[in-house]
């Protein structure tokens, strides 16, 4: 090094040592930090508040209409009505999932975060866990309350234990997995509006496109889209048999599909987050 | 201790930082200077492991940042005061960072007190002024009570009281034995705060030396000599004598002579021997700000449009007024063109760190010392002497 070695530039005899006890930070610290972050911004309260409102109002509204209807439900259970609240709720979950990470990119906060914790994987893991648990808990509780009300209101077949589980825990887990997918897309795209647009498109466009596939040549594509589009998967979650045609997901299978998709995309998000400049 | 070796960062075709090597030592405030877009922030981000260098490496205490054990307890940084979520209160923001780094929560209230934000701790940082934002950023840097501190433009937007506070804070932190690395584009501020300077331009190292050396190496000292205006012959005579004695003499518009390379007593002696009366013999020093502008003139990326127009105009004939300074047409005797054209690579005496410590080049020793000397505001030159 060629810099002049003046006496005043010699290292201080004793390097500074902080009196605050030093301990290695771990994932638990990152979880606490992410919990502080997610509960200290209003967008969390807004999106979750709107989600709860939509699930309750739409769930009870549909149940009330069905209850006043003369037509008998036959062998159907009232739990299937949960779908109508789940679809709008998923838009809120998508928004929150994207914002959890993309807002850090939008504000530049991500640089502060990654300076405080150079382990990028730990940050993303903590975000994913905190977000998943929050959304899973809230949606499961709300879905359970709404399902109880729907079953009580509507005169229909008695649901089995498995149906109850899918309509409550299954709904919560599916929405939380969809949120994880949004979180991963947000990590990859790093832009709130862009990532939310992509996710809303992914949610709705396949069905809309399938609606207009009149050509016979596109029949197979149309069927595939009708079977595997995210709203179709949500309906399938409430049904023991594939609701569209002979094959396709039913029961717990949509949850596996969504969980698998989220895991794959999240793995890509990890790889990109680790290698990219922030 | 921060050590960069051959640090290079390319964004596509643009090279933001090229082959930058320097060392930041503990115990002193090291200023990191450069014009806008010269690569200061990019370098800071590479130090913090946020950007991956295209070549070379940078370590803190011997480790790359991302491999540092307990990084937030060893390094604190203010990169961008706006790098906070505006919807979060100051306290929540700092709390989340403290939790992430495993720092006790009471430290949050401590640093809020240190930066003077305790009264607005519960307010959302969206409503903060630029100065309050800077204070919040400084609080985040101090959170881990780290040994190495990086501040990117910490005084931006601060009021005079805040600037003084930051200045004293930096000095205090360095005096405690910490490594303090402060970037700025304000030479005047750095002259007061820093002990050591690292100057870059267009991503390349221009200078790495103590502030004292920087001043003596880059501020052009000269003597102004005035002979009786009624006797032009005396002026001619003195010019010849001074030139023969090894001085460089240039004519100033009002008839005074600008002399470099000769100490004042020697000029006086020579004049006396030549039987020339002097009406003025005064020492002058270009300000540090001008020294810095001269050093970085070739490395400024963002110039105003007026300058660009000047480049587009047909070449001026010798003897015509200099580039785009029509309001001062009479200064042409002191060459002005030097500050537009960057000196060719290798010819800028300040382009590299001095090879021999304490061997700072004497003011204007080389031939043509005025070529890069004239500052953008030539008329201010003498008055700005510090």
Interface residues (C-beta under 8 A of the other chain):
Chain A: X1 X2 X3 X4 X5 X6 X8 X9 X10 X11 X12 X13 X14 X15 X16 X17 X18 X19 X20 X22 X23 X24 X25 X26 X29 X30 X32 X33 X34 X36 X37 X40 X41 X42 X43 X103 X104 X107 X108 X109 X111 X112 X113 X114 X115 X116 X117 X118 X119 X123 X275 X277 X278
Chain B: X1 X21 X22 X23 X25 X26 X27 X28 X45 X48 X49 X50 X51 X52 X65 X66 X67 X68 X69 X70 X71 X72 X73 X75 X77 X79 X80 X82 X83 X84 X85 X86 X87 X88 X89 X92 X93 X95 X96 X97 X99 X100 X101 X102 X103 X104 X107 X140 X143 X144 X145 X146 X147 X176 X177 X178 X195 X196 X208 X209 X210 X213 X352 X353 X354 X355 X357 X358
